[in-house]
Amino acid sequence: MKNRGYKKLNEKGQSAIEFIVVVVVVFFFLLFYLSFSITLIASEYVDYATFMAARTYKSGNIDRDSQEEAARRVFNQYIAPLDSVIRSPTITFSPANVPNQTEGVTAQYQVDLFYLPPVFIKDGSAPPSRLTLSSQSLLGRDPSLTDCLSFFQRYSNQMGLNIGNTFLINLMDDNGC
């Protein structure tokens, strides 16, 4: 066969360059999926920690402040192993705006979707790959001891029982709120 004016180009190293390009793309996707998997697992763990905090918040205690403190303590105990993955975890308590509406706990946290070297981050600010996520668990809140006592004091005043601040209020509380 005759060469029709085409010059054979030097193709040395072309397969090495193609290999490098493909390996870089494959490693990028591999590391991205690994980071995405870690983010999903950490999010599920924070969901569980939020549920456990809401469960603790629901349980009766002396007053609302002690219920909130116990829920914060439980949430922080569950989140502690994730310090390297979860950033700035906070919880807030959503009180019922309407009587007998469910109360609960909302957690907000940040997680890096993938690692960016410091070269790509300007002025020490948060990396653009950082996501702000939240988790909410609404289980309600059982009335605290002070809630029950104030309810029975109001009830005794309405009914004219005249047992206001006596030990009989505590006996009424033994029957449940």
SEVEX-495879 format. One record per residue (C-alpha): z negated, x, y negated; residue in three letters; residue number from 1. Coordinates in Angstrom, 1 decimal, always signed. Example, Ala and Ser with C-alpha at 12.3 -4.5 7.8 and 13.67 -1.06 7.14 Angstrom:
! residues 2
+--------+--------+--------+------+-----+
:      z :      x :      y : rest :  nr :
+--------+--------+--------+------+-----+
:   -7.8 :  +12.3 :   +4.5 :  ALA :   1 :
:   -7.1 :  +13.7 :   +1.1 :  SER :   2 :
+--------+--------+--------+------+-----+
END
This chain:
! residues 177
+--------+--------+--------+------+-----+
:      z :      x :      y : rest :  nr :
+--------+--------+--------+------+-----+
:   +0.0 :   +0.0 :   +0.0 :  MET :   1 :
:   +0.9 :   +1.2 :   -3.4 :  LYS :   2 :
:   -1.6 :   +1.7 :   -6.2 :  ASN :   3 :
:   -0.4 :   -0.5 :   -9.0 :  ARG :   4 :
:   -1.9 :   +1.4 :  -11.8 :  GLY :   5 :
:   -5.5 :   +0.7 :  -11.1 :  TYR :   6 :
:   -7.8 :   +3.6 :  -11.4 :  LYS :   7 :
:  -10.6 :   +3.8 :   -8.9 :  LYS :   8 :
:  -13.9 :   +3.8 :  -10.9 :  LEU :   9 :
:  -16.8 :   +5.9 :  -10.0 :  ASN :  10 :
:  -19.3 :   +3.5 :   -8.4 :  GLU :  11 :
:  -22.0 :   +6.0 :   -7.5 :  LYS :  12 :
:  -25.5 :   +4.6 :   -8.1 :  GLY :  13 :
:  -24.4 :   +1.0 :   -8.6 :  GLN :  14 :
:  -26.3 :   -0.2 :   -5.5 :  SER :  15 :
:  -29.4 :   +1.5 :   -6.7 :  ALA :  16 :
:  -29.2 :   -0.2 :  -10.1 :  ILE :  17 :
:  -28.6 :   -3.6 :   -8.5 :  GLU :  18 :
:  -31.6 :   -3.0 :   -6.2 :  PHE :  19 :
:  -33.8 :   -2.1 :   -9.2 :  ILE :  20 :
:  -32.8 :   -5.2 :  -11.1 :  VAL :  21 :
:  -33.3 :   -7.5 :   -8.1 :  VAL :  22 :
:  -36.7 :   -5.9 :   -7.3 :  VAL :  23 :
:  -37.9 :   -6.3 :  -10.9 :  VAL :  24 :
:  -37.0 :  -10.0 :  -10.9 :  VAL :  25 :
:  -38.5 :  -10.6 :   -7.5 :  VAL :  26 :
:  -41.8 :   -8.9 :   -8.5 :  PHE :  27 :
:  -41.9 :  -10.9 :  -11.7 :  PHE :  28 :
:  -41.6 :  -14.2 :   -9.8 :  PHE :  29 :
:  -44.0 :  -13.0 :   -7.2 :  LEU :  30 :
:  -46.7 :  -12.0 :   -9.7 :  LEU :  31 :
:  -46.1 :  -15.2 :  -11.7 :  PHE :  32 :
:  -46.6 :  -17.4 :   -8.6 :  TYR :  33 :
:  -49.7 :  -15.4 :   -7.7 :  LEU :  34 :
:  -51.1 :  -15.9 :  -11.2 :  SER :  35 :
:  -50.2 :  -19.6 :  -11.1 :  PHE :  36 :
:  -52.0 :  -20.0 :   -7.7 :  SER :  37 :
:  -55.1 :  -18.3 :   -9.1 :  ILE :  38 :
:  -55.0 :  -20.7 :  -12.1 :  THR :  39 :
:  -54.7 :  -23.7 :   -9.8 :  LEU :  40 :
:  -57.6 :  -22.6 :   -7.6 :  ILE :  41 :
:  -59.7 :  -21.8 :  -10.6 :  ALA :  42 :
:  -58.9 :  -25.3 :  -12.1 :  SER :  43 :
:  -60.0 :  -27.0 :   -8.9 :  GLU :  44 :
:  -63.2 :  -25.0 :   -8.9 :  TYR :  45 :
:  -63.9 :  -26.0 :  -12.5 :  VAL :  46 :
:  -63.2 :  -29.6 :  -11.6 :  ASP :  47 :
:  -65.9 :  -29.3 :   -8.9 :  TYR :  48 :
:  -68.3 :  -27.6 :  -11.2 :  ALA :  49 :
:  -67.8 :  -30.4 :  -13.7 :  THR :  50 :
:  -68.4 :  -33.0 :  -11.0 :  PHE :  51 :
:  -71.7 :  -31.3 :  -10.0 :  MET :  52 :
:  -72.8 :  -31.1 :  -13.7 :  ALA :  53 :
:  -72.0 :  -34.8 :  -14.1 :  ALA :  54 :
:  -74.0 :  -35.6 :  -10.9 :  ARG :  55 :
:  -76.9 :  -33.6 :  -12.2 :  THR :  56 :
:  -76.6 :  -35.4 :  -15.6 :  TYR :  57 :
:  -76.6 :  -38.7 :  -13.8 :  LYS :  58 :
:  -79.9 :  -38.0 :  -12.0 :  SER :  59 :
:  -83.0 :  -39.2 :  -13.7 :  GLY :  60 :
:  -85.2 :  -36.8 :  -15.6 :  ASN :  61 :
:  -87.9 :  -37.0 :  -18.3 :  ILE :  62 :
:  -85.5 :  -37.5 :  -21.2 :  ASP :  63 :
:  -81.8 :  -37.2 :  -22.2 :  ARG :  64 :
:  -82.2 :  -33.6 :  -23.4 :  ASP :  65 :
:  -83.6 :  -32.4 :  -20.1 :  SER :  66 :
:  -80.8 :  -34.2 :  -18.2 :  GLN :  67 :
:  -78.2 :  -32.3 :  -20.4 :  GLU :  68 :
:  -80.0 :  -29.0 :  -20.0 :  GLU :  69 :
:  -80.1 :  -29.4 :  -16.2 :  ALA :  70 :
:  -76.4 :  -30.3 :  -16.2 :  ALA :  71 :
:  -75.6 :  -27.2 :  -18.3 :  ARG :  72 :
:  -77.6 :  -25.0 :  -15.9 :  ARG :  73 :
:  -75.8 :  -26.3 :  -12.9 :  VAL :  74 :
:  -72.4 :  -26.0 :  -14.5 :  PHE :  75 :
:  -73.1 :  -22.3 :  -15.6 :  ASN :  76 :
:  -74.3 :  -21.5 :  -12.0 :  GLN :  77 :
:  -71.0 :  -22.7 :  -10.6 :  TYR :  78 :
:  -68.8 :  -21.1 :  -13.2 :  ILE :  79 :
:  -70.6 :  -17.6 :  -13.0 :  ALA :  80 :
:  -68.4 :  -16.3 :  -10.2 :  PRO :  81 :
:  -65.2 :  -17.0 :  -12.2 :  LEU :  82 :
:  -66.1 :  -14.9 :  -15.2 :  ASP :  83 :
:  -63.0 :  -12.7 :  -14.8 :  SER :  84 :
:  -60.7 :  -15.7 :  -14.6 :  VAL :  85 :
:  -62.2 :  -18.5 :  -16.7 :  ILE :  86 :
:  -62.7 :  -17.8 :  -20.4 :  ARG :  87 :
:  -64.9 :  -19.7 :  -22.9 :  SER :  88 :
:  -66.2 :  -22.4 :  -20.6 :  PRO :  89 :
:  -68.1 :  -25.2 :  -22.5 :  THR :  90 :
:  -69.3 :  -28.6 :  -21.5 :  ILE :  91 :
:  -69.9 :  -31.6 :  -23.7 :  THR :  92 :
:  -71.5 :  -34.9 :  -22.8 :  PHE :  93 :
:  -69.6 :  -38.1 :  -23.5 :  SER :  94 :
:  -72.2 :  -40.8 :  -24.3 :  PRO :  95 :
:  -71.4 :  -44.4 :  -23.8 :  ALA :  96 :
:  -70.0 :  -46.0 :  -27.0 :  ASN :  97 :
:  -70.4 :  -49.4 :  -25.6 :  VAL :  98 :
:  -73.6 :  -50.5 :  -23.7 :  PRO :  99 :
:  -73.3 :  -50.1 :  -19.9 :  ASN : 100 :
:  -70.2 :  -48.0 :  -20.2 :  GLN : 101 :
:  -69.9 :  -44.9 :  -18.0 :  THR : 102 :
:  -71.1 :  -41.6 :  -19.4 :  GLU : 103 :
:  -70.1 :  -38.2 :  -18.2 :  GLY : 104 :
:  -69.3 :  -34.6 :  -18.7 :  VAL : 105 :
:  -66.2 :  -32.9 :  -20.1 :  THR : 106 :
:  -65.6 :  -29.2 :  -19.5 :  ALA : 107 :
:  -63.1 :  -27.2 :  -21.6 :  GLN : 108 :
:  -62.0 :  -23.7 :  -20.7 :  TYR : 109 :
:  -59.2 :  -21.2 :  -21.1 :  GLN : 110 :
:  -57.3 :  -19.3 :  -18.4 :  VAL : 111 :
:  -54.5 :  -16.7 :  -18.6 :  ASP : 112 :
:  -51.4 :  -17.9 :  -16.8 :  LEU : 113 :
:  -50.3 :  -14.4 :  -16.3 :  PHE : 114 :
:  -51.3 :  -11.0 :  -17.5 :  TYR : 115 :
:  -49.7 :   -9.5 :  -20.6 :  LEU : 116 :
:  -50.2 :   -5.9 :  -21.4 :  PRO : 117 :
:  -51.9 :   -5.2 :  -24.8 :  PRO : 118 :
:  -48.6 :   -4.0 :  -26.2 :  VAL : 119 :
:  -47.4 :   -7.6 :  -26.4 :  PHE : 120 :
:  -50.5 :   -9.0 :  -28.1 :  ILE : 121 :
:  -50.7 :   -8.6 :  -31.8 :  LYS : 122 :
:  -54.0 :   -8.1 :  -33.8 :  ASP : 123 :
:  -56.3 :   -8.6 :  -30.8 :  GLY : 124 :
:  -55.6 :  -12.4 :  -30.8 :  SER : 125 :
:  -55.4 :  -14.5 :  -27.7 :  ALA : 126 :
:  -52.3 :  -13.8 :  -25.5 :  PRO : 127 :
:  -49.6 :  -16.5 :  -25.7 :  PRO : 128 :
:  -50.0 :  -17.0 :  -22.0 :  SER : 129 :
:  -53.6 :  -18.3 :  -22.4 :  ARG : 130 :
:  -53.9 :  -22.0 :  -21.5 :  LEU : 131 :
:  -56.7 :  -24.3 :  -22.7 :  THR : 132 :
:  -57.5 :  -26.8 :  -20.0 :  LEU : 133 :
:  -60.2 :  -29.5 :  -19.6 :  SER : 134 :
:  -61.8 :  -31.4 :  -16.8 :  SER : 135 :
:  -63.8 :  -34.6 :  -17.0 :  GLN : 136 :
:  -66.1 :  -36.3 :  -14.7 :  SER : 137 :
:  -67.6 :  -39.7 :  -15.5 :  LEU : 138 :
:  -70.4 :  -40.8 :  -13.2 :  LEU : 139 :
:  -72.7 :  -42.4 :  -15.7 :  GLY : 140 :
:  -76.3 :  -41.5 :  -16.4 :  ARG : 141 :
:  -79.4 :  -43.0 :  -14.9 :  ASP : 142 :
:  -82.0 :  -43.9 :  -17.5 :  PRO : 143 :
:  -84.6 :  -41.3 :  -18.1 :  SER : 144 :
:  -88.3 :  -41.8 :  -18.0 :  LEU : 145 :
:  -88.5 :  -42.2 :  -21.8 :  THR : 146 :
:  -85.6 :  -44.7 :  -21.8 :  ASP : 147 :
:  -87.5 :  -46.8 :  -19.2 :  CYS : 148 :
:  -90.8 :  -46.6 :  -21.1 :  LEU : 149 :
:  -89.2 :  -47.6 :  -24.4 :  SER : 150 :
:  -87.4 :  -50.5 :  -22.6 :  PHE : 151 :
:  -90.6 :  -51.8 :  -21.2 :  PHE : 152 :
:  -92.4 :  -51.4 :  -24.5 :  GLN : 153 :
:  -89.7 :  -53.5 :  -26.2 :  ARG : 154 :
:  -89.8 :  -56.0 :  -23.4 :  TYR : 155 :
:  -93.6 :  -56.3 :  -23.6 :  SER : 156 :
:  -93.4 :  -56.8 :  -27.4 :  ASN : 157 :
:  -90.7 :  -59.5 :  -27.0 :  GLN : 158 :
:  -92.6 :  -61.3 :  -24.4 :  MET : 159 :
:  -95.9 :  -61.0 :  -26.3 :  GLY : 160 :
:  -97.7 :  -59.2 :  -23.4 :  LEU : 161 :
:  -99.5 :  -56.9 :  -25.9 :  ASN : 162 :
:  -99.5 :  -53.9 :  -23.5 :  ILE : 163 :
:  -97.6 :  -51.7 :  -25.9 :  GLY : 164 :
:  -98.6 :  -48.0 :  -25.4 :  ASN : 165 :
: -101.1 :  -48.5 :  -22.5 :  THR : 166 :
: -101.0 :  -47.2 :  -19.0 :  PHE : 167 :
:  -99.7 :  -50.6 :  -17.9 :  LEU : 168 :
:  -96.3 :  -49.6 :  -19.2 :  ILE : 169 :
:  -96.3 :  -46.7 :  -16.7 :  ASN : 170 :
:  -97.1 :  -49.2 :  -13.9 :  LEU : 171 :
:  -94.1 :  -51.3 :  -15.0 :  MET : 172 :
:  -91.9 :  -48.2 :  -14.8 :  ASP : 173 :
:  -92.9 :  -47.7 :  -11.2 :  ASP : 174 :
:  -90.9 :  -50.8 :  -10.4 :  ASN : 175 :
:  -87.8 :  -49.3 :  -11.7 :  GLY : 176 :
:  -85.9 :  -49.6 :  -14.9 :  CYS : 177 :
+--------+--------+--------+------+-----+
END
